[in-house]
């Protein structure tokens, strides 16, 4: 039985690794012999079978195929309906995890616990959904760890380096930039910045537009008119992206049953021009990460590449130009996160993470310059605070005779309430006939999995209420539903 297991539950690809007795991490292939499993689920119309992975991607019916469910893990109202049955993002992810667990266990023995990776910018709901998915797949999450952190742990483990490292993780669905400091075996995360919907799949979509434009010019018709045709064309675009990372030009033949075929030629120069805005955004995210910890590019000792799309030459050259030195690939850039998760499972005590976002509450604050009062976002735990942590802020009631103290739990860095998310609420009943100005203590606690709890204490009466942040929506399962659907899922035939 494997003691230290790590899982990269990715947007486009997922992988499982374990730590061998000699201390080296190793990817475990699935039952199809693949080192990485496409994060795709297909519900067959004719048989009581659920396909996960490459077979699901080739199922042929887009209405019964689920891609990139990870992008919806933070949406409380998202679900996929097939044959009248609603599947939440957590359940779809649980199917992927179940395949990994069932098939990889044949090689390394059964396991019940694992470290699972998430994007650095995953919010509270997305992290909670990931834990729920693992629970349904009968996997206990020993820790959630940010993907670039896992990759950095693997890089430090295999390269034996010290100093400041910037990890540039361009995955299938997200871009994460993490800066950390390594001294001997100790790893301190300094900051993480992430961008949603900026990943390899966005690059594929941009290349698909080039394909569609050329096809339209040659055939005077559309390359695709339904989702099935679009998926096939998108796969061709992804293949072209990989080839253009090696060749200066790539020629392909593509078409559909209605309008015939066309011969497409894409030059690397045109491809790089098409994705230039995405690359500019990625460098801006690097600058944001550096600014967040007051570092200059010259103060970074190592730049490490993670994620399949970092194979694109323009990505490497853009980073080399910015930092003045060539970035280094972290072993196999597709597998580094899963391998790092397995290493992290053993070395978690040596890694100090930081909270990925600020948490606060809405409060009536006085502008020191103008003397005006306004509702603002008051931060209790600031972004990049080392975790686990607990912070307390004292507030005053604003009105006499208040019977309820309402606390809005916010997530975000801005002090303007319009630009932060209210992720939870606490309502604490207090005694009657109280004057204004009573002290209320708000304490937020942040754990190793970057989950937050809130405690509100009315100091005059001593009354208090503590909650973990909870969500409601069509895509949210109650604890009872979670247990019930987990049992049902474990009875499915998953291939």
Phi, psi and omega per residue, in radians:
X1 nan 2.279 -3.139
X2 -1.278 2.299 -3.107
X3 -1.524 -0.659 -3.084
X4 -2.078 1.923 -3.082
X5 -2.144 2.401 3.080
X6 -2.201 2.464 -3.129
X7 -2.236 2.221 2.993
X8 -1.705 1.765 3.112
X9 -1.559 1.554 -2.948
X10 -1.595 2.918 3.103
X11 -1.182 -0.775 -3.112
X12 -1.948 -0.546 -3.138
X13 -2.376 2.513 3.089
X14 -2.198 2.622 -3.131
X15 -2.595 2.729 3.124
X16 -2.207 2.366 3.108
X17 -2.321 2.784 3.069
X18 -2.419 2.850 3.137
X19 -1.683 2.084 3.123
X20 -1.230 2.864 3.116
X21 -1.010 -0.442 3.137
X22 -1.457 0.076 3.082
X23 1.550 0.026 3.134
X24 -1.687 2.429 3.133
X25 -1.461 2.521 -3.099
X26 -2.461 2.359 3.060
X27 -1.264 2.417 3.110
X28 -1.841 2.101 -3.140
X29 -1.230 2.701 3.099
X30 -1.444 -3.060 -3.083
X31 -1.160 -0.275 3.098
X32 -1.589 0.033 -3.134
X33 1.449 0.137 -3.111
X34 -1.580 2.423 3.109
X35 -1.278 -0.517 3.093
X36 -2.216 2.535 -3.076
X37 -1.913 2.119 3.053
X38 -0.968 2.346 -3.104
X39 -1.450 1.121 -3.074
X40 -2.274 2.444 3.141
X41 -2.202 2.346 3.127
X42 -2.205 2.263 3.111
X43 -1.777 1.918 -3.065
X44 -1.220 2.451 -3.096
X45 -1.375 -0.495 -2.962
X46 -1.855 -0.426 -3.083
X47 -2.129 2.701 3.088
X48 -1.406 1.220 -3.073
X49 -2.544 2.497 3.062
X50 -2.062 2.104 -3.131
X51 -1.621 2.426 3.092
X52 -2.304 2.321 3.079
X53 1.842 -2.547 -3.070
X54 -1.072 -0.719 3.134
X55 -1.088 -0.644 3.115
X56 -1.163 -0.695 -3.126
X57 -1.116 -0.500 -3.113
X58 -1.710 0.215 -3.058
X59 -1.057 -0.549 3.027
X60 1.629 -0.198 -3.129
X61 -2.082 1.746 -3.056
X62 -1.109 -0.436 -3.131
X63 -1.269 -0.262 3.137
X64 -2.005 0.209 -3.096
X65 -2.061 2.337 -3.108
X66 -2.003 2.098 3.110
X67 -1.961 2.637 2.933
X68 0.841 0.775 -3.140
X69 -1.111 -0.390 -3.127
X70 -1.026 -0.505 -3.133
X71 -1.205 -0.178 -3.111
X72 -1.981 0.180 -3.080
X73 -1.140 -0.344 -3.131
X74 -1.779 0.192 -3.124
X75 -1.816 1.906 -3.061
X76 -1.193 -0.271 -3.082
X77 -1.858 0.051 -3.088
X78 -1.463 2.420 2.993
X79 -2.716 2.811 3.086
X80 -1.980 2.226 -3.128
X81 -1.868 2.170 3.095
X82 -2.337 2.144 3.134
X83 0.947 0.658 3.104
X84 1.398 -0.001 -3.139
X85 -1.804 2.243 3.116
X86 -1.581 2.244 3.111
X87 -1.985 2.159 3.112
X88 -1.402 2.821 3.067
X89 -0.970 -0.651 3.121
X90 -1.112 -0.689 -3.139
X91 -1.194 -0.729 3.107
X92 -1.074 -0.754 3.105
X93 -1.122 -0.607 3.114
X94 -1.111 -0.603 3.094
X95 -1.113 -0.713 3.115
X96 -1.142 -0.790 3.128
X97 -1.119 -0.633 3.135
X98 -1.105 -0.723 3.106
X99 -1.086 -0.802 3.139
X100 -1.048 -0.799 -3.080
X101 -1.151 -0.835 -3.072
X102 -1.129 -0.760 -3.012
X103 -1.465 -0.645 3.132
X104 -1.268 -0.487 3.121
X105 -1.083 -0.442 3.132
X106 -1.119 -0.450 -3.097
X107 -1.718 -0.603 -3.048
X108 -1.976 0.020 -3.086
X109 1.561 2.820 -3.094
X110 -1.167 2.581 3.057
X111 -2.466 2.676 -3.112
X112 -2.107 -0.129 -3.024
X113 -2.373 2.508 -3.128
X114 -2.743 2.733 2.904
X115 -1.537 2.295 3.126
X116 -2.089 2.380 -3.090
X117 -1.624 2.635 3.085
X118 -2.438 2.731 3.041
X119 -1.044 2.609 -3.116
X120 -1.072 -0.513 -3.092
X121 -1.642 0.201 3.064
X122 -1.069 2.305 3.137
X123 -1.525 -3.058 -3.049
X124 -1.011 -0.807 -3.102
X125 -1.143 -0.745 -3.128
X126 -1.096 -0.665 3.110
X127 -1.193 -0.734 3.115
X128 -1.102 -0.698 3.127
X129 -1.132 -0.620 3.111
X130 -1.140 -0.742 3.105
X131 -1.125 -0.691 3.114
X132 -1.104 -0.717 3.121
X133 -1.059 -0.775 3.132
X134 -1.108 -0.715 -3.134
X135 -1.066 -0.731 3.122
X136 -1.160 -0.479 3.116
X137 -1.562 0.177 -3.139
X138 1.067 0.745 3.050
X139 -2.141 2.146 3.042
X140 -1.452 2.241 3.136
X141 -1.475 1.845 3.100
X142 -1.216 -0.630 3.027
X143 -2.761 2.545 2.812
X144 -1.605 2.384 3.111
X145 -2.337 2.475 3.125
X146 -1.131 2.454 -3.053
X147 -0.982 -0.853 3.133
X148 -1.155 -0.485 3.057
X149 -1.122 -0.792 3.111
X150 -1.046 -0.760 3.135
X151 -1.116 -0.692 3.133
X152 -1.153 -0.683 3.097
X153 -1.065 -0.735 3.132
X154 -1.160 -0.734 3.139
X155 -1.089 -0.825 3.140
X156 -1.113 -0.615 -3.119
X157 -1.188 -0.696 -3.040
X158 -1.577 -0.485 -3.053
X159 -1.758 -0.218 3.123
X160 0.957 1.037 -3.081
X161 -1.984 2.735 2.993
X162 -2.171 2.850 3.071
X163 1.937 -2.956 -3.139
X164 -1.540 2.294 -3.117
X165 -2.145 2.347 2.985
X166 -1.919 2.140 3.121
X167 -1.758 2.123 3.117
X168 -1.850 1.808 -3.005
X169 -1.926 1.696 3.125
X170 -1.755 1.562 -3.097
X171 -1.516 -2.922 -3.108
X172 -1.193 -0.595 -3.068
X173 -2.138 -0.258 -3.058
X174 -2.446 2.797 2.955
X175 -2.045 2.195 3.066
X176 -2.115 2.408 3.055
X177 -2.169 2.116 -3.127
X178 -2.218 2.388 3.070
X179 -1.976 2.316 -3.126
X180 -2.492 2.866 3.121
X181 -2.147 2.292 -3.114
X182 -2.005 2.208 3.027
X183 -2.339 1.927 -3.049
X184 0.982 -2.127 -3.136
X185 -1.605 -0.120 -3.070
X186 -1.537 2.342 -3.137
X187 -2.179 2.138 3.111
X188 -2.001 2.022 3.051
X189 -1.295 2.296 3.131
X190 -1.675 -0.751 3.123
X191 -2.886 2.751 3.026
X192 -2.404 2.375 3.040
X193 -2.203 2.482 -3.118
X194 -2.403 2.692 3.091
X195 -2.219 2.127 3.055
X196 -1.313 2.582 3.070
X197 1.001 0.674 2.994
X198 -2.408 1.578 -3.086
X199 -2.731 -2.949 -3.101
X200 -1.044 -0.599 -3.137
X201 -1.159 -0.547 3.073
X202 -1.208 -0.615 3.065
X203 -1.159 -0.706 3.093
X204 -1.052 -0.737 -3.139
X205 -1.110 -0.659 3.113
X206 -1.143 -0.723 3.109
X207 -1.184 -0.589 3.081
X208 -1.061 -0.634 3.094
X209 -1.101 -0.665 3.078
X210 -1.112 -0.740 3.075
X211 -1.034 -0.854 -3.080
X212 -1.108 -0.661 3.141
X213 -1.130 -0.801 -3.141
X214 -1.161 -0.694 3.128
X215 -1.095 -0.732 -3.140
X216 -1.099 -0.698 3.135
X217 -1.153 -0.664 -3.063
X218 -1.444 -0.688 -2.984
X219 -1.838 -0.260 -3.062
X220 1.034 0.718 3.115
X221 -2.701 2.987 -3.111
X222 -1.496 2.496 3.131
X223 -1.166 -0.601 3.125
X224 -2.527 2.494 3.128
X225 -2.162 -0.077 3.066
X226 -2.504 3.009 -3.039
X227 -1.178 -0.575 3.123
X228 -1.097 -0.806 3.113
X229 -1.148 -0.672 -3.127
X230 -1.134 -0.693 3.139
X231 -1.113 -0.692 3.112
X232 -1.141 -0.739 3.123
X233 -1.163 -0.633 3.128
X234 -1.146 -0.654 3.084
X235 -1.106 -0.682 3.087
X236 -1.122 -0.677 3.119
X237 -1.137 -0.693 3.110
X238 -1.113 -0.716 3.096
X239 -1.096 -0.693 3.121
X240 -1.112 -0.670 3.104
X241 -1.025 -0.752 -3.128
X242 -1.155 -0.704 -3.132
X243 -1.216 -0.644 -3.141
X244 -1.262 -0.170 3.003
X245 -1.375 -0.208 -3.137
X246 -2.035 -0.561 -3.053
X247 -1.984 2.740 3.097
X248 -1.406 -0.398 3.073
X249 -2.566 2.684 -3.112
X250 -2.434 2.311 -3.132
X251 -1.984 2.400 -3.089
X252 -2.492 2.694 3.038
X253 -1.976 2.184 -3.044
X254 -2.551 2.690 3.125
X255 3.124 -2.839 3.111
X256 -2.530 3.005 -3.046
X257 -1.183 -0.390 -3.035
X258 -1.540 -0.797 -2.966
X259 -1.937 0.043 3.104
X260 1.514 -2.928 -3.035
X261 -1.994 2.857 3.079
X262 -2.488 2.699 3.114
X263 -1.708 2.068 -3.051
X264 -1.844 2.363 3.023
X265 -2.205 2.217 3.111
X266 -2.125 2.210 3.065
X267 -1.610 2.589 -3.140
X268 -1.007 -0.657 -3.130
X269 -1.056 -0.760 3.122
X270 -1.187 -0.668 3.099
X271 -1.085 -0.817 -3.130
X272 -1.131 -0.613 3.081
X273 -1.151 -0.682 -3.103
X274 -1.161 -0.577 -3.094
X275 -1.741 0.188 -3.052
X276 -1.082 -0.637 3.133
X277 -1.155 -0.671 3.097
X278 -1.126 -0.696 3.131
X279 -1.192 -0.643 3.090
X280 -1.095 -0.736 3.096
X281 -1.082 -0.630 -3.120
X282 -1.185 -0.696 3.104
X283 -1.190 -0.621 3.085
X284 -1.084 -0.623 3.112
X285 -1.191 -0.642 3.052
X286 -1.070 -0.801 3.116
X287 -1.060 -0.702 3.130
X288 -1.096 -0.731 3.127
X289 -1.117 -0.772 3.129
X290 -1.113 -0.755 -3.141
X291 -1.098 -0.599 -3.096
X292 -1.107 -0.427 3.130
X293 -2.128 0.324 3.046
X294 0.940 0.854 3.102
X295 -2.030 2.638 3.044
X296 -1.731 2.742 3.097
X297 -0.944 -0.618 -3.111
X298 -1.199 -0.263 -3.125
X299 -1.575 0.049 3.048
X300 -1.649 2.179 -3.089
X301 -1.466 -0.605 -3.100
X302 -2.422 2.356 2.997
X303 -1.950 2.118 -3.006
X304 -2.022 2.313 -3.130
X305 -1.696 2.338 3.086
X306 -2.410 2.531 3.128
X307 1.746 2.467 -3.020
X308 -1.009 -0.600 -3.066
X309 -1.343 -0.112 3.031
X310 -1.290 -0.078 3.029
X311 -1.288 -0.274 3.128
X312 -1.117 2.144 -3.078
X313 -0.962 -0.632 -3.103
X314 -1.162 -0.547 3.077
X315 -1.117 -0.802 -3.132
X316 -1.127 -0.771 -3.095
X317 -1.195 -0.592 3.114
X318 -1.144 -0.727 3.119
X319 -1.232 -0.671 3.106
X320 -1.102 -0.695 3.105
X321 -1.141 -0.691 -3.087
X322 -1.238 -0.730 -3.049
X323 -1.656 -0.273 -3.122
X324 1.362 0.229 3.071
X325 -2.682 2.669 -3.067
X326 -1.269 2.340 3.054
X327 -1.251 2.786 -3.127
X328 -1.992 2.458 3.082
X329 -1.410 2.476 -3.128
X330 -1.593 1.457 -3.116
X331 0.943 -2.352 3.019
X332 -1.371 1.968 -2.991
X333 -1.101 -0.382 3.114
X334 -1.395 -0.439 -3.013
X335 -1.834 -0.161 -2.994
X336 -1.060 -0.618 -3.090
X337 -1.192 -0.809 3.115
X338 -1.115 -0.747 3.115
X339 -1.092 -0.728 3.120
X340 -1.153 -0.591 3.105
X341 -1.114 -0.660 3.111
X342 -1.163 -0.718 3.089
X343 -1.145 -0.723 3.138
X344 -1.060 -0.622 -3.133
X345 -0.978 -0.569 3.116
X346 -1.558 -0.556 -2.970
X347 -1.901 0.308 -3.054
X348 -0.949 -0.596 -3.101
X349 -1.159 -0.314 -3.118
X350 -1.688 0.007 -3.093
X351 -1.981 2.200 3.126
X352 -1.923 1.921 3.136
X353 -1.516 2.974 3.026
X354 -2.188 2.757 3.099
X355 -1.215 2.474 -2.993
X356 -1.484 -0.284 3.125
X357 -2.558 2.861 3.075
X358 -1.475 2.602 3.079
X359 -2.211 2.398 -3.104
X360 -2.721 -2.740 3.126
X361 -2.566 2.731 3.089
X362 -1.420 2.276 -3.089
X363 -2.552 2.686 3.056
X364 -1.402 1.978 -3.094
X365 -2.076 2.675 -3.128
X366 -1.740 2.259 3.059
X367 -1.294 2.040 -3.066
X368 -1.085 -0.519 -3.092
X369 -1.408 -0.691 -3.036
X370 -1.857 -0.301 -3.093
X371 1.366 0.053 -3.123
X372 -1.437 2.542 3.073
X373 -1.701 2.467 3.109
X374 -2.746 2.682 3.071
X375 -1.324 2.151 -3.136
X376 -2.274 2.915 3.044
X377 -1.521 2.001 -3.132
X378 -1.742 1.973 -3.062
X379 -1.363 2.283 3.091
X380 -1.747 -0.886 3.043
X381 -1.943 2.065 -3.103
X382 -1.430 2.612 3.053
X383 -0.972 2.539 3.133
X384 1.296 0.224 2.996
X385 -1.251 2.252 3.114
X386 -1.004 2.446 -3.106
X387 -2.060 2.731 0.021
X388 -1.237 2.700 -3.113
X389 -2.665 2.862 3.068
X390 -2.525 2.249 -3.097
X391 -2.282 2.514 -3.141
X392 -2.153 2.418 3.067
X393 -2.236 2.399 3.138
X394 -1.729 2.297 3.083
X395 -2.172 2.879 3.107
X396 -2.046 2.456 3.039
X397 -1.158 2.529 -3.010
X398 -1.733 -0.298 -3.070
X399 -2.228 2.585 3.025
X400 -1.306 2.743 3.059
X401 1.092 0.453 3.077
X402 -1.222 2.331 3.121
X403 -1.755 -0.349 -3.137
X404 -2.339 2.368 3.012
X405 -1.736 2.036 -3.111
X406 -1.775 2.196 3.126
X407 -2.112 2.099 3.050
X408 -1.633 2.181 3.113
X409 -1.575 2.075 -3.059
X410 -1.920 2.726 3.087
X411 -2.318 2.119 -3.123
X412 2.505 2.838 -3.020
X413 -1.640 -0.368 -3.019
X414 -1.326 2.613 3.076
X415 -1.539 -0.128 3.093
X416 -1.483 2.108 -3.101
X417 -0.997 -0.387 -3.116
X418 -1.221 -0.353 -3.010
X419 -1.989 0.380 3.018
X420 -2.248 2.837 3.124
X421 -1.757 2.326 2.989
X422 -1.558 1.934 -3.011
X423 -1.813 -0.041 3.124
X424 -3.031 2.848 3.140
X425 -2.422 2.557 3.021
X426 -2.214 2.327 3.064
X427 -2.115 2.016 -3.090
X428 -1.987 2.066 3.110
X429 -1.355 2.361 -3.117
X430 -2.187 2.855 -3.110
X431 -1.091 2.755 -3.130
X432 -1.358 3.019 3.001
X433 1.005 0.813 3.099
X434 -1.837 2.540 3.071
X435 -1.324 2.927 2.983
X436 -1.226 2.792 3.071
X437 1.567 0.238 3.073
X438 -1.286 2.439 -3.086
X439 -1.359 2.367 3.079
X440 -2.235 2.187 3.130
X441 -1.728 2.189 3.094
X442 -1.956 2.088 -3.128
X443 -2.074 2.241 3.050
X444 -1.950 2.373 3.072
X445 -2.062 2.415 -3.042
X446 -2.216 2.105 -3.024
X447 -1.684 -3.083 -3.061
X448 -1.119 -0.463 3.127
X449 -1.555 0.163 3.131
X450 1.075 0.757 3.027
X451 -1.905 2.469 -3.032
X452 -1.955 2.502 2.986
X453 -2.164 2.662 -3.110
X454 -2.230 2.430 3.091
X455 -2.226 2.220 3.099
X456 -2.021 2.237 -3.133
X457 -2.195 2.127 2.995
X458 -1.459 1.921 -2.963
X459 -1.205 -0.480 -3.118
X460 -1.255 -0.819 -3.080
X461 -1.635 -0.319 -3.087
X462 1.434 -0.016 -3.140
X463 -1.255 2.585 -3.103
X464 -2.599 2.863 3.042
X465 -2.639 2.334 3.133
X466 -2.131 2.403 3.138
X467 -2.464 2.651 2.843
X468 -1.632 2.581 -3.113
X469 -1.136 2.258 3.116
X470 -2.171 2.803 -3.088
X471 -2.308 2.751 3.051
X472 -2.256 2.573 3.129
X473 2.780 2.945 -3.094
X474 -1.105 -0.442 -3.119
X475 -1.672 0.185 -3.115
X476 -1.868 2.283 3.127
X477 -1.777 2.364 3.008
X478 -1.250 2.928 3.137
X479 -1.050 -0.683 3.121
X480 -1.146 -0.770 3.116
X481 -1.130 -0.646 -3.136
X482 -1.059 -0.784 3.129
X483 -1.155 -0.754 -3.112
X484 -1.123 -0.825 -3.099
X485 -1.262 -0.494 3.056
X486 -1.109 -0.750 3.104
X487 -1.108 -0.722 3.137
X488 -1.148 -0.715 -3.125
X489 -1.095 -0.660 -3.097
X490 -1.233 -0.188 3.079
X491 -1.611 -0.134 -3.093
X492 -1.302 2.650 3.000
X493 -1.564 1.900 -3.086
X494 -1.961 2.162 -3.110
X495 -2.182 nan nan
